Amino acid sequence: MSIDFSKYIASYPDFPEPGILFRDISPLLENGDVYRAATDQIVEFARNRNVEMIVGPEARGFIVGCPVAYKLGVGFSPARKKNKLPGETIEASYGLEYGKSSLYLRTNAVKPGQRVLITDDLLATGGTIDATIRLVEKLGGIVVGTAFLIELSDLKGRDKVKNYDFFTLLSY
């Protein structure tokens, strides 16, 4: 099935501030067939790497990671903000343009030696992805790749994942 995924990405000029072009996957999510085709490509990428676990940061990580994990028959675990996960967690901080933030992952989310794919809808500056990778590696997991629906190449997030296999559907 050959689909022009770019037709299913919304572009908002001057959001959240003038001079910024924001990309959003909402139109892609509205069309089940197109969304399934998009996640199927990530599933194929993951299969070729013998992925055993999917980890995604925050809510948008769920949107991509959960269907991929389901189709592969593997687990999914979120990396979340403080106090959003039950049980014992570990922390990784990352820089923002206005300071620092942190993501947390449950200590039992990834087993040592487990092959992990990091997924998200968008690769921008790469801060949350870098933090997620560090969390997985702190637990002894092996990051075998990263996969995204969209990459905003001007924001240089790929610099944070350059040591890992990389997959994206669209690059802007």
C-alpha positions in Angstrom: 0.0 0.0 0.0 1.6 3.3 -1.1 0.3 6.2 0.8 1.5 9.8 0.8 1.6 10.3 4.5 2.3 14.0 4.2 -1.4 14.5 3.2 -2.3 13.4 6.7 -0.1 15.8 8.7 -1.5 19.2 9.8 0.8 22.2 9.6 0.1 25.3 11.7 2.1 28.4 10.9 3.1 30.7 13.7 2.2 28.2 16.5 3.2 28.4 19.3 4.9 31.7 18.3 5.6 33.6 15.1 8.1 32.0 12.8 7.5 28.5 14.1 5.8 25.9 11.8 4.2 23.2 14.0 3.4 19.8 12.6 0.7 17.6 14.1 -0.4 14.0 13.4 -4.1 14.5 14.3 -5.3 14.0 10.6 -3.3 10.8 10.5 -5.0 9.5 13.6 -8.4 10.3 12.2 -8.0 7.8 9.3 -7.6 4.3 10.7 -6.4 2.8 7.5 -3.6 5.4 7.1 -2.6 5.2 10.7 -2.5 1.4 10.5 -0.3 1.6 7.4 2.0 4.0 9.3 2.4 1.8 12.3 2.8 -1.3 10.1 6.0 0.3 8.7 7.3 0.8 12.3 6.4 -2.8 13.1 8.4 -4.0 10.1 11.4 -1.9 11.3 11.0 -3.4 14.8 10.7 -7.0 13.5 13.9 -6.7 11.6 15.7 -5.8 14.9 14.1 -8.6 17.1 12.5 -6.0 19.4 11.3 -7.4 22.7 10.0 -4.2 24.3 8.7 -0.8 23.3 9.3 2.3 25.4 7.8 5.7 24.5 7.9 9.1 26.3 4.7 10.7 27.6 1.3 10.5 25.9 2.5 10.8 22.3 4.8 7.8 22.9 1.6 5.8 23.7 0.0 6.7 20.4 2.8 5.1 18.4 4.2 2.6 20.9 1.0 0.8 22.0 -0.2 -0.3 18.6 3.3 -1.3 17.5 3.8 -3.3 20.7 0.4 -5.0 20.3 1.1 -6.0 16.7 4.5 -7.4 17.7 3.2 -9.2 20.8 5.6 -7.4 23.1 5.3 -5.1 26.1 5.0 -1.4 26.2 6.2 0.9 28.9 5.9 4.7 29.1 8.5 7.2 30.3 6.5 9.8 32.2 6.8 12.9 34.3 7.3 12.8 38.1 4.5 11.1 40.0 2.7 9.7 36.9 3.9 6.1 37.4 3.1 3.8 40.3 6.0 1.9 42.0 9.7 2.5 42.1 11.2 4.6 39.3 14.5 5.9 38.0 15.0 9.4 36.6 16.8 11.0 33.6 16.9 14.8 33.1 16.9 16.7 29.9 17.3 20.3 28.9 14.6 22.6 27.6 14.8 26.0 26.1 13.4 27.3 29.5 15.2 25.1 31.9 15.3 21.4 32.8 12.7 18.6 33.1 12.9 14.9 33.9 11.3 11.7 32.7 10.8 8.6 34.9 10.6 4.9 34.1 9.6 2.1 36.4 12.6 0.0 37.6 10.9 -3.2 36.4 9.9 -1.8 32.9 12.9 -3.2 31.1 14.9 -6.4 31.8 18.7 -6.4 31.5 19.6 -7.5 28.0 16.1 -6.9 26.6 16.0 -5.4 23.0 14.1 -2.1 23.1 12.7 0.1 20.4 12.1 3.8 21.5 9.0 5.2 19.7 7.4 8.6 19.5 5.2 10.6 17.1 7.7 13.4 16.7 11.5 13.9 16.8 12.2 17.6 17.4 15.1 18.6 19.6 15.5 15.0 20.9 15.5 15.8 24.6 12.8 13.4 25.7 14.1 10.7 23.4 17.6 11.1 24.8 16.3 10.9 28.3 14.2 7.8 27.4 17.3 6.1 25.9 19.3 6.8 29.1 16.5 5.4 31.2 16.4 2.1 29.2 20.2 1.8 29.3 20.3 2.5 33.1 18.1 -0.6 33.5 20.4 -2.7 31.3 18.2 -2.7 28.2 19.7 -2.6 24.7 18.3 0.2 22.5 18.1 -1.4 19.0 16.4 1.5 17.3 14.3 4.6 17.4 11.2 5.2 15.3 9.0 8.3 14.7 6.2 9.4 12.5 7.6 12.9 11.9 11.1 14.4 12.2 11.6 18.2 12.3 15.1 18.1 10.9 15.8 21.8 11.5 15.7 21.1 15.3 18.5 18.6 15.0 16.9 15.8 17.2 18.7 13.2 15.1 22.0 14.3 16.7 20.6 12.7 20.0 19.9 9.4 18.3 22.8 9.2 15.8 24.2 6.1 17.5 21.1 4.1 17.0 19.2 2.7 14.1 16.7 5.3 13.0 13.3 5.2 11.2 10.9 8.0 10.4 8.0 8.2 8.0 8.3 11.9 7.2 11.0 14.5 7.5 10.5 18.3 7.4 
